[in-house]
């Protein structure tokens, strides 16, 4: 395939920080506050210069790289009075911000060549309360969940340096029906397209965390309350 689909607008990394917040948890301990750099070295578990606090839900080989879209930033800003400047701190924990593409343009299993590295898309980001805490918008997490403006994760097939302005090349697409946009719709209501939900649950390229959430959602339907804790 080898089709250029985007450019890297920003590369961001950060260390774990602690921030006092005014909600039931009192503090935000997280690596979500990432900052722009000109380049960073991508390993199998993420950028060498980056870190995460909650390794149960963030990071690891299947969530090594978190990619976000400038178009998604713009859509979010249209609902929040242009409050979030993508050029500085990462409001949503993003490692990369890409041009021209968004959740509808990326599918599970896509193989992307970015700079020296090669990655494979694994799943949408599953929003938690930290998005509300980091943006100081109490409804942000639910907004991201309901709107599907999530960004997406990738695992690393080949390590290497990623630089600002690098090309993003789509080398292979194996699951054209399973876009990030579609999966975000299915996690809200798996019965909105049961056939596609079953296709997703059979997809070997789908990340384990999202597979488990979607499977539970599909089996329990309206009885599923898995998001009640992490969204508030």
Secondary structure, 3 states (H helix, E strand, C coil): CCEEEEEEEEEEECCCEEEECCCCCCEEEECCCCEEECEEEEECCEECCCCCCCCCCCCCHHHCEEEEEHHHHHHHHHHCCCCCCCCCCCCCCCCEEECCCCHHHCECCCEEEECCEEEEEEEECCCCCHHHHHHCCCCHHHHHHHHCCCCEEEEEEECEEEECCCEEEEEECCCCCCEHHHHHHHHHCHHHHHHHHHHHHCCCCCCHHHHHHHHHHHHHHHHCCCCCCCCC
